[in-house]
């Protein structure tokens, strides 16, 4: 007999591509033996091949452990912001990230934001993103910041904007509702030098 009722939502998973970008490519050479031990105790043994995916709660633990190991002197929110920067830097070292790095200056900051949802979905099975344009800023809604601190995603967005040529980038939390968060993203376009004729 089949049970009637609501269907359980799929488990939120973070793919190995995210782990590889942050903990292997970007931070691998800087993690101390103690940090590696803490990560191993949390379920991430970097001496062995990565799993295909990890539960979201485990990813959150990995990021928290990394933030505490690398930035013990900073408040957790700021440490997670730096982890978001590192995440983007690690992504740019992957094969897909290298393609994005080449395209980003051509796309520009606004179009880079438009594709950020697709980029995040390459790292997990649950991210959704919506943009709302305003004359001087963009409101970027993310359904799940997949961490305990919105500053992680803010750091990731800020670095992505810089790669796309934005200057004086500001990414502020505008509002939050549970795990969802709306960021206010502001920047100045890079000045492209004009080539003189003659």
ZATI-160502 format. One record per residue (C-alpha): y negated, x, z. Coordinates in nm, 3 decimals, padded with zeros to 5 digits, always signed. Layout:
<sites>
[site [Y X Z]]
...
</sites>
This chain:
<sites>
[site [+00.000 +00.000 +00.000]]
[site [-00.336 +00.144 -00.102]]
[site [-00.613 +00.147 +00.148]]
[site [-00.934 -00.026 +00.049]]
[site [-01.264 +00.124 +00.153]]
[site [-01.516 +00.392 +00.073]]
[site [-01.405 +00.703 -00.110]]
[site [-01.443 +01.028 +00.081]]
[site [-01.704 +01.253 -00.084]]
[site [-01.569 +01.583 -00.213]]
[site [-01.589 +01.881 +00.020]]
[site [-01.903 +02.086 -00.029]]
[site [-01.797 +02.425 -00.161]]
[site [-01.984 +02.748 -00.233]]
[site [-01.829 +02.948 -00.515]]
[site [-01.734 +03.315 -00.511]]
[site [-02.022 +03.385 -00.751]]
[site [-02.267 +03.325 -00.464]]
[site [-02.072 +03.550 -00.225]]
[site [-02.050 +03.820 -00.490]]
[site [-02.422 +03.805 -00.570]]
[site [-02.537 +03.832 -00.208]]
[site [-02.274 +04.027 -00.018]]
[site [-02.116 +04.246 -00.288]]
[site [-02.379 +04.328 -00.550]]
[site [-02.698 +04.316 -00.344]]
[site [-02.598 +04.399 +00.014]]
[site [-02.264 +04.573 -00.034]]
[site [-02.399 +04.927 -00.005]]
[site [-02.626 +04.849 +00.293]]
[site [-02.385 +04.659 +00.519]]
[site [-02.288 +04.864 +00.822]]
[site [-01.929 +04.877 +00.949]]
[site [-02.039 +04.648 +01.233]]
[site [-02.188 +04.394 +00.991]]
[site [-01.868 +04.403 +00.786]]
[site [-01.665 +04.342 +01.098]]
[site [-01.882 +04.044 +01.194]]
[site [-01.840 +03.901 +00.845]]
[site [-01.465 +03.958 +00.859]]
[site [-01.449 +03.773 +01.192]]
[site [-01.643 +03.487 +01.027]]
[site [-01.386 +03.473 +00.743]]
[site [-01.530 +03.705 +00.478]]
[site [-01.331 +04.027 +00.436]]
[site [-01.516 +04.230 +00.174]]
[site [-01.229 +04.479 +00.156]]
[site [-01.018 +04.214 -00.021]]
[site [-01.069 +04.003 -00.335]]
[site [-01.293 +03.702 -00.281]]
[site [-01.154 +03.350 -00.260]]
[site [-01.244 +03.114 -00.544]]
[site [-01.466 +02.910 -00.311]]
[site [-01.564 +02.874 +00.053]]
[site [-01.653 +02.566 +00.260]]
[site [-02.027 +02.520 +00.302]]
[site [-02.007 +02.567 +00.679]]
[site [-01.843 +02.905 +00.625]]
[site [-02.117 +03.010 +00.380]]
[site [-02.379 +02.916 +00.637]]
[site [-02.201 +03.137 +00.890]]
[site [-02.188 +03.429 +00.645]]
[site [-02.561 +03.404 +00.574]]
[site [-02.642 +03.376 +00.946]]
[site [-02.428 +03.680 +01.028]]
[site [-02.589 +03.879 +00.746]]
[site [-02.939 +03.779 +00.858]]
[site [-02.869 +03.879 +01.219]]
[site [-02.710 +04.209 +01.114]]
[site [-02.985 +04.313 +00.871]]
[site [-03.290 +04.169 +01.045]]
[site [-03.219 +04.154 +01.419]]
[site [-03.590 +04.209 +01.496]]
[site [-03.710 +03.906 +01.294]]
[site [-03.713 +03.535 +01.382]]
[site [-03.413 +03.357 +01.221]]
[site [-03.631 +03.168 +00.972]]
[site [-03.790 +03.487 +00.841]]
[site [-03.456 +03.669 +00.833]]
[site [-03.309 +03.386 +00.624]]
[site [-03.611 +03.407 +00.391]]
[site [-03.524 +03.770 +00.323]]
[site [-03.160 +03.670 +00.266]]
[site [-03.284 +03.428 -00.003]]
[site [-03.473 +03.715 -00.168]]
[site [-03.157 +03.927 -00.156]]
[site [-02.956 +03.639 -00.301]]
[site [-03.180 +03.623 -00.608]]
[site [-03.174 +04.002 -00.645]]
[site [-02.795 +03.996 -00.635]]
[site [-02.783 +03.716 -00.890]]
[site [-02.996 +03.923 -01.128]]
[site [-02.727 +04.193 -01.113]]
[site [-02.455 +03.958 -01.241]]
[site [-02.387 +03.911 -01.613]]
[site [-02.549 +03.565 -01.614]]
[site [-02.835 +03.688 -01.398]]
[site [-02.916 +03.967 -01.642]]
[site [-02.950 +03.707 -01.918]]
[site [-03.180 +03.499 -01.696]]
[site [-03.389 +03.808 -01.614]]
[site [-03.447 +03.867 -01.985]]
[site [-03.530 +03.501 -02.054]]
[site [-03.743 +03.440 -01.744]]
[site [-04.072 +03.593 -01.868]]
[site [-04.038 +03.394 -02.191]]
[site [-03.961 +03.072 -02.006]]
[site [-04.247 +03.115 -01.761]]
[site [-04.267 +02.991 -01.402]]
[site [-04.267 +02.616 -01.469]]
[site [-03.967 +02.617 -01.703]]
[site [-03.789 +02.855 -01.466]]
[site [-03.822 +02.589 -01.197]]
[site [-03.684 +02.329 -01.439]]
[site [-03.359 +02.526 -01.475]]
[site [-03.317 +02.615 -01.107]]
[site [-03.089 +02.316 -01.047]]
[site [-02.851 +02.441 -01.316]]
[site [-02.861 +02.789 -01.165]]
[site [-02.778 +02.657 -00.818]]
[site [-02.489 +02.450 -00.955]]
[site [-02.340 +02.776 -01.077]]
[site [-02.307 +02.871 -00.710]]
[site [-02.176 +02.548 -00.558]]
[site [-02.047 +02.197 -00.634]]
[site [-02.320 +01.990 -00.471]]
[site [-02.676 +02.106 -00.548]]
[site [-02.917 +01.858 -00.704]]
[site [-03.280 +01.934 -00.781]]
[site [-03.577 +01.717 -00.885]]
[site [-03.923 +01.829 -00.991]]
[site [-04.250 +01.643 -00.970]]
[site [-04.541 +01.802 -01.152]]
[site [-04.896 +01.799 -01.022]]
[site [-05.202 +01.969 -01.173]]
[site [-05.195 +02.271 -00.943]]
[site [-04.843 +02.278 -00.803]]
[site [-04.486 +02.158 -00.837]]
[site [-04.293 +01.960 -00.578]]
[site [-03.932 +02.074 -00.587]]
[site [-03.676 +01.855 -00.407]]
[site [-03.339 +02.008 -00.323]]
[site [-03.069 +01.773 -00.193]]
[site [-02.903 +02.034 +00.028]]
[site [-03.054 +02.369 +00.118]]
[site [-02.696 +02.491 +00.189]]
[site [-02.805 +02.684 +00.495]]
[site [-02.945 +02.629 +00.840]]
[site [-03.291 +02.732 +00.727]]
[site [-03.493 +02.604 +00.432]]
[site [-03.651 +02.949 +00.419]]
[site [-03.338 +03.084 +00.246]]
[site [-03.399 +02.860 -00.056]]
[site [-03.774 +02.927 -00.034]]
[site [-03.708 +03.300 -00.066]]
[site [-03.477 +03.244 -00.360]]
[site [-03.736 +03.025 -00.539]]
[site [-04.020 +03.269 -00.471]]
[site [-03.830 +03.565 -00.618]]
[site [-03.724 +03.357 -00.921]]
[site [-04.089 +03.269 -00.985]]
[site [-04.192 +03.633 -00.964]]
[site [-03.924 +03.728 -01.216]]
[site [-04.067 +03.460 -01.447]]
[site [-04.410 +03.621 -01.432]]
[site [-04.578 +03.417 -01.158]]
[site [-04.832 +03.586 -00.933]]
[site [-04.953 +03.491 -00.585]]
[site [-04.651 +03.266 -00.538]]
[site [-04.640 +03.034 -00.237]]
[site [-04.331 +02.830 -00.152]]
[site [-04.385 +02.602 +00.148]]
[site [-04.165 +02.337 +00.303]]
[site [-04.343 +02.010 +00.228]]
[site [-04.100 +01.771 +00.393]]
[site [-03.738 +01.757 +00.500]]
[site [-03.488 +01.480 +00.561]]
[site [-03.159 +01.594 +00.705]]
[site [-03.023 +01.859 +00.473]]
[site [-03.263 +01.772 +00.187]]
[site [-03.595 +01.948 +00.155]]
[site [-03.904 +01.924 -00.066]]
[site [-04.085 +02.249 -00.138]]
[site [-04.443 +02.282 -00.254]]
[site [-04.450 +02.564 -00.511]]
[site [-04.784 +02.713 -00.616]]
[site [-04.863 +03.021 -00.825]]
[site [-05.096 +03.183 -01.074]]
[site [-04.976 +03.263 -01.425]]
[site [-04.960 +03.629 -01.513]]
[site [-05.242 +03.745 -01.735]]
[site [-05.106 +03.853 -02.073]]
[site [-05.313 +04.138 -02.221]]
[site [-05.476 +04.049 -02.552]]
[site [-05.429 +04.291 -02.837]]
[site [-05.760 +04.375 -03.002]]
[site [-05.778 +04.333 -03.380]]
[site [-05.900 +04.610 -03.598]]
</sites>
